[in-house]
Amino acid sequence: MINSLVSIQIIPKTNNGEDSIPFIEQAISVIQDSGIRYEVHPLETTMEGNLTEIFSIIEKMNERMIEAGCVNVISQVKILYQPSGVSMDKLTEKYR
């Protein structure tokens, strides 16, 4: 059962002040490769799934930033954990 919505904003620190967008795109590709449901928004990306699986994806996103040459990375994360089930559609249906 889908028990979590997690929004993440990745803020990579590059070595020479490069544009962060290509790095952020690499982080999003980690989510894409995972097969989990997600939505990209202007300031964050929201994932829908099992909390343990999502934490694993976040770990891989951070590792990808270091592999790409970032000095470090800040991950700002928001979590909705609801064991009875949760979905992005249910929470936003009245706005669509």
Secondary structure, DSSP 4 states (H G I P E B T S, - for coil): ---EEEEEEEEEE-SS---SHHHHHHHHHHHHHHT-EEEE-SS-EEEEE-HHHHHHHHHHHHHHHHHTT-SEEEEEEEEEE-TT---HHHHHGGG-
